[in-house]
C-alpha cells in the first residue's frame, strides 16, 4: 500500500480528428482501423477507464489529520472576563482506520477499473462489428453493379440479334423496341445501384467521422463459403464475449464493496496530541486525546445487507446475460444457416439452371425456334438470380461477422 498519494499513469487518448486523404482502394483492415481510431464512443469508454484509475488513487490514500484549536475559560465573569485566565490548546488529531478499510477500498476500486475495461472492450467489439458490416454492404453494392453491367452487355447483344432477324425479315420491328426496353431498364437499375453504392460508401465513411466520400472502392469480394459449424460447438465459446467475461470482475467488485461495508462496522480510533497554554501562569502542558464512536445506533447493518443482496443480484444478472447472449447466438446462427442454404442453392442449382435456360433460348431465338419474349424472360431471370446470389453472400458474411463478434473467435477455428 502506498504511504503517500501517488499519481496514476494517465494514457493519452488514442485517435485523432485528422482528415484522411482520399484513396482509390480501401482495404478491410484500413476501414476497421479508421473506425477504431476515430470512434467517439470508444474514446469515451477509454476516458472512463482513466477516470476509474483516479478513483483508485483516491481509495488508496489515508485520511488527513485534523488541526484542532481549543480556547477555554475566556469572556466569562470576574477574573475570567477577558483572556487573562484562558487556556489555549493546539493539537493534531489523526484518524486510525481498523479492519483493513483502506486495503478493501482499493481492492473495490481496482475491480471497478477492471469492469470499466470490459466495457471498453464491449464498445470496441460493437464498433468493429459496425465497421465490418458496413464494409460488406459496400462490397455487395459493388458486386451488384458488376452484375448489372453484365446485364446491359447481354441486353445489347440481344438487341443486335433482333436487328439481324429484322434485316432478314424473320421478325417484326416491334421486337426491337421490346429489346430496347429491357436494356433501358437495366441502365436504370444500374443508376439506382450506383446511388445506393454511394450511400453505402458515405455511411461507412461516416463511421470514422468523415462527411465526404474519401475512397472510391473497397478491396476484396464476397466469399463463397457456406460452412456453418454446429450451434452447440459455437455456444461453447460464448464466455469469450465481454458481456459475459465482465461478470467475473463485476461479482468480485460487488463482493469487495461488501467487504468495505463490513469493515465500516469495525471501530476506528482518533488520536490527538497537542500543547495547552495557560494564559494566567504562562505555563504549558501536553494534551492527549483518544476517541472512538460508540456502535449503539448505527452498526452499518443496512448497508451490509444491501451489499450482500447486490452480490446475489450480480450472479443472477450474469446468468441472465448468458441466457440473452445464448439467444442472440442462436438467432445469428439461424440467419447464418439460412444464408448458407440460399448461397448453396443459388450457386449450385438455381444459377446453373438459369444460365442453361438463357443459353438455350438465346440459341433457339437465333434459329427462330423461340420468340423474343422467351429470351427476355430467361435473361431477366438469370440476372435476378445473380443479384440474389450477391445478396445471399452478403447476408452470409454479415451473419458470420455477427456470430464471430458474439463469441470472440473466428468461425474458421471452430
C-alpha positions, -999 to +999 in steps of 0.1 A: +000+000+000+014+035-008+022+056+022+016+088+003-006+100-025+006+086-058-002+099-093-019+073-116-004+070-151-030+085-175-025+074-210-032+097-239-065+093-257-060+072-289-071+085-322-073+120-337-097+142-357-074+144-387-090+141-421-079+111-442-067+117-477-089+101-504-078+067-516-088+047-546-090+013-529-098+008-492-090-025-475-110-040-446-081-035-422-078+001-432-116+007-427-116-010-393-085+009-383-101+042-392-133+035-373-115+023-342-091+053-344-119+079-346-148+064-327-162+089-301-178+060-283-145+042-280-128+073-268-154+079-242-151+044-228-113+048-228-115+081-208-138+064-183-111+038-176-087+066-169-112+082-146-115+049-127-078+049-122-082+083-105-107+067-082-082+040-074-058+068-063-084+083-041-093+050-025-057+043-016-049+074+005-051+076+043-074+102+060-058+136+065-050+147+101-071+175+116-056+206+132-076+214+163-075+247+182-094+250+215-098+282+236-113+278+270-121+299+301-125+333+285-151+361+282-167+349+314-173+367+347-148+381+373-112+372+367-123+352+336-139+381+319-111+385+294-083+363+281-060+366+311-071+332+325-078+314+292-064+281+281-054+276+245-049+241+231-034+233+197-035+197+188-032+173+158-059+146+156-054+116+133-080+090+125-066+055+125-087+031+104-091-005+115-105-035+097-082-030+067-106-004+053-081+012+030-070-021+015-106-031+009-115+003-006-085+000-030-095-036-040-130-025-048-118+005-068-093-017-087-121-041-097-142-012-107-115-002-131-113-038-144-151-036-151-147-004-170-120-021-190-145-048-200-170-020-210-142-006-232-138-040-248-175-043-254-176-010-271-146-019-292-163-051-304-195-032-313-175-005-333-156-032-352-188-051-360-204-019-373-174-013-395-172-047-410-209-050-417-209-015-434-178-027-454-197-058-466-226-036-477-203-016-499-188-048-513-223-061-521-232-029-538-200-031-559-208-066-570-244-058-578-231-030-601-208-056-618-238-079-623-260-051-638-232-041-661-231-076-675-269-074-678-265-043-700-239-061-722-262-091-727-292-068-734-272-051-761-263-084-776-300-093-776-307-061-794-281-069-820-297-104-825-331-088-830-317-064-856-302-093-876-336-111-876-353-079-887-328-074-915-335-109-930-373-104-924-377-131-898-393-108-871-413-077-866-395-043-858-416-041-827-394-067-811-365-043-813-385-019-791-390-046-766-353-054-765-345-017-761-370-015-731-351-044-715-318-025-720-332+007-707-345-010-676-310-024-669-295+010-673-320+025-649-313-003-624-275+004-625-281+041-619-302+032-588-275+008-576-248+034-581-267+058-559-271+030-533-233+023-536-225+060-529-249+060-499-232+028-486-198+044-490-208+076-473-223+055-444-190+037-440-171+069-441-194+085-415-183+058-390-148+075-388-163+110-388-159+118-425-186+139-442-173+132-477-165+102-498-128+096-491-124+063-510-135+050-544-139+013-539-133-014-513-109-043-518-119-079-519-150-098-529-178-115-511-167-150-502-182-183-515-181-200-481-211-218-468-196-237-439-217-234-408-204-251-376-229-268-352-246-243-329-237-264-299-200-260-306-204-223-312-222-218-279-193-233-261-174-201-267-199-175-255-179-169-223-153-152-246-178-124-251-170-093-229-207-091-219-201-125-201-164-122-192-170-089-174-192-106-147-163-123-131-148-089-122-183-074-115-191-101-090-157-096-075-162-059-073-196-062-055-180-087-031-152-062-025-179-035-018-195-059+007-161-063+024-158-025+026-193-022+042-184-049+067-152-032+076-171+000+083-187-017+113-152-020+128-144+009+152-119+034+142-099+055+167-090+091+166-058+100+184-049+136+192-018+152+207-011+188+213+001+216+237-021+236+261-011+271+271-023+286+304-025+323+300-027+332+337+005+314+346+021+313+311+026+275+317+023+248+290+013+212+291+009+183+268-026+171+259-035+137+245-070+125+235-084+093+222-119+089+208-140+062+191-176+061+181-200+041+202-217+015+180-251+019+196-275+031+169-256+027+136-239-006+131-240-003+092-263-033+091-285-018+064-255-011+040-241-046+046-275-062+038-277-041+006-242-051-005-250-088+002-281-086-020-262-069-048-237-097-048-266-122-052-281-099-078-249-099-098-249-137-100-285-136-114-275-108-138-246-129-151-270-159-157-295-135-174-267-121-196-257-157-206-293-166-214-297-134-235-264-140-253-273-176-260-305-164-277-286-139-297-260-165-308-288-190-317-306-163-337-274-153-355-266-189-363-301-193-377-295-164-400-261-178-409-277-212-418-304-196-438-280-175-458-257-205-463-286-226-476-295-198-500-260-194-513-256-231-517-290-235-535-285-204-558-249-212-567-252-250-572-287-254-585-306-222-595-278-202-612-266-231-634-302-238-644-309-201-652-277-199-673-286-230-692-321-218-699-308-185-711-283-201-734-308-225-749-334-198-755-308-174-770-296-200-794-332-211-801-341-175-809-312-172-833-325-204-850-361-190-850-373-217-826-382-193-798-397-158-798-381-127-781-403-129-750-387-162-741-352-147-744-361-116-724-378-137-697-348-161-692-324-131-694-343-113-667-344-145-646-307-150-650-298-116-636-323-117-608-307-149-597-272-134-599-283-104-578-300-128-553-267-147-550-248-115-543-274-106-516-272-140-501-234-139-499-236-105-483-261-118-457-239-148-450-208-126-444-227-102-422-243-131-401-208-147-399-193-115-385-222-112-361-216-147-347-178-141-345-184-109-326-207-127-301-182-155-294-150-136-298-135-162-322-133-167-360-156-195-372-127-210-391-112-220-358-143-240-347 
